[in-house]
């Protein structure tokens, strides 16, 4: 099994949290793409993951995607999903 690494991100070097656990190449590629974004301000760091880690990536907040929110047309409305607690709009 390939060695796993953790990609950390934070607006301060002292308060960084993990956003991805995967191989070094995938973490490096994801870090480069995030750093090329003009509106993202913060620090990235790649460290070795603990031995019992599984691969995962932080999900974005647009799970269902963005779409038109015009009212009065069939199939249109605010983007979101239905959970056990009811409708949850994407923010």
N, C-alpha and C positions, 0 to 999 in steps of 0.2 A: 504494500500500500504506500502511496506517495505521502511525503511529509506535508502536513497542513500548516498553514500560516493564517494569522488573523490580521485583517485590515482595520485599523482604528481611525476614527475621525473625531475632531473636536474643534470648537472655536478657540480653545486655549490648549496649550501643550500639556497642562496639568489635568484637564478634564476631558480625556478622550474616551470614547466608547466604541465597542466593536460594531462594524456594519457588515462584515463578511468573513467567512472562514472557508478557505479553499486552498488550492495549490499556489505556489509563489507566482507562477506566470499569470494566472487568472487574477490574483490580487493586484499585481503590478499593472495589468492592462486596465482593470476597473479604476484603479487609483489615477492613472494617466488620463482616462476619459473624464473623470470627475474634476481633475485639476484644470482641464482645458475649458471647463465651463466658466464663463465670465462672472456670473452672479454668485458663485459658491465661494464663501470666505471661510477659511479654517486651515487646519493642519491634518496631514495624513501620516500614518506610520504603519509599517508592516513588521509584525513580530511573530515568533513561533507560537503555534497554538498548543494548548495542553494535549497530553497523550490521548485522552478519551473524547476528543472533539469530533463532531460530524460536520460535513459541509453544509453551509447555509448562507443565505444572503438576505439582508433586510429588504422587505417588500416596500414598494412605493405606495404613496397614499392614493394613487389613482388606479385602484385594482380593476375597476370596470371600464376605465378609459374616460376620456373627455368627449363630450358630444354637445350638440346644440341643445339649449334649454328653452326653446321657444314653446309657448303654451298654446293650446288649441289645435294642435295637429296630432294625428294618431301616431303613437310610438315615440313621442317627444315628451320631455319633462326633465326634471333635474336628474343628473347622473348620480348613481348610488347603487346600493344593494339592499336586500331584505335579509335581516338576521332574525334570530329568535326573539329579539326585543323590538322588531318592527323595522321601518325604513331608516337607513343610515345614508345620508347624503355625503358625497365626496367633497372634501374641502380643498 
